[in-house]
Amino acid sequence: MGSRELPWQGAEGLEGYSFEGTAFDRVVSVNYFCKEGRLDSGHYLFPFEDLDAAVESYHRLHQDLVKIYGAPFVDNTPWPMSSTPKDPRSIQSDPRNYLTSWRTGNLWISASVMKGAAPDDAKWRAIVLYRKLPGGARPNKSLERTRER
């Protein structure tokens, strides 16, 4: 699908695969982690940018993920999902702490911005993580019903 394999840079002993490809109309690094030969989780790492550009990339990613998965389960970003304004107490004031998560079926999807690994690195990147949930995990609708009780 137009991707190219990258050397595995994960922890020793983990079964994983890395690729460079396109996702969400951007070039990204794609990493898959397997457990006992089965896909367990993966993530898309967007290119490093300054913080403002990474937050803008995250905003576009947020919009794309909402189109795919609907309203998030957790959303502490200022970007409204509807004409109803968000409760400001649920929004992080610092964009470095924005986090959006969805639960759908047995999948947990989270998006955020993250800082480069080096302590003096001023670069940031948008990231989206996909993680398989245990078989008994409930989708958003089940959780919403639980909250109403």
N, C-alpha and C positions, 0 to 999 in steps of 0.2 A: 504494500500500500504506500510505496514511496518513502518508507523509513529506512534508516541504515543502522546496523547494530553498532553499539558503542562498547568499549571494554567495561566489564562489571566492576563497579567501584563500591559495592556493598560490603558488609561485614563478612569476614571469613566464615565459611560454614553455612551461610544463608544461600538458598537457591534463588537466584534472581537474574533478570535480564534487563538490559538497558538499550534504548534506541533513541535516535534523533528522528523526529517526524513532525507532522503537522496536527495540531488539535486546536479547536476554537479559532481557526484562521490564523494561527501563529506557529512559528517553529518552536518546538518544545523538546525537552528531554523527557522520555517516557521510561519509567522504571516499574517492573513487575516483580513482586516477591511471591514465592511459592512455598507451600508447606506440604511435605509429603507428596510432592508432584502435582499439587493443585494450586491454582491461583488463590492467593490469600488477600493481597492488597496491591495497590499500585499508586503511582502519582505522576502528575505532569508538572514539570518544573519549567517555568517561563524564564526567558533571559533576564540577567541582572540589569537593573536600571537604578536611577536615583529614586528616592522614596516617593516623590510626587508621581513620577511616571509609573512606578510599580503599583501605586494605589489606583491610578487610572486604568491600568491593565486589569487589576482585580475588579474594578467596577464593571468593565466590559465582560469579564468572565462571569461575574455575579449575574448580569443580565442574561447571558447565554444559559447559565445553569437554571435560572428561574424558568426560562422558556422550556427547558428539557424536563425538569423535575417538579415544577410548580413552586408554591410558597415554601420557604425554608422552615425547618424545625427550630433552628437557632439563627438569629440574624441580628448581630449587633453592629450594623452599618447604618449610615444615614440615608441610604437609598430606599425610598418608599416603594412598596410593592403595589400600592393602590393609591387612591386619592386620600385615604385616611392617613394623617400624619402619625408617625411612630411616637411612642412614649419616649421622651428624651432620656429617661433613666435606663433604657435598654440599649442605648447607643454608646459605644466607647468613644471618649473624646479624642483619643490618640489613634490615628489610623494604623499604627503598628500593632494595635490590639484588635482590629476588626476580625471577625470570624463569622462564617456562614456555614451552616450544616443542614443536610437533608437526610432523612431516613426514608427509604423506599424499598419495600420487600425486605430482602436480607442484605441490603447494601447501605452503608453509611458513607456519605460524600461530604467532605469539608473543604472549604476554600479560605485562603488567608494570604497575607503577605508575610514574607520571612526575610530576615537579615542574612547577609553572607556569613560564612562560618568564621572568618578571621575577626578577632575583636576590633581591629582598626578599620575593617571594611565598611565603607559607606554605601555599599550597594544592597539593593533589595530585589526580591522577585515575587511574583504571584505564584501560588502553588495550589493545586487541587489534588486531594487525596481520596482514594476509593478504598473502602475496607469491607470485607465480607463480615457480616454479623452472624452470631450463632443462630442456629435454625429456629429458635423460639422467639427471636426478636420481632417486635410488632412494628408495622408501618405507622406513618404520621397519624392517620385517621384513628387508629386504636389509641394512640397516646392522647390525642385531643379529647376523646371520650373519657379517658381516665382523668384528665384535668378538670372536666366539667363536674365530676362527682364530688 
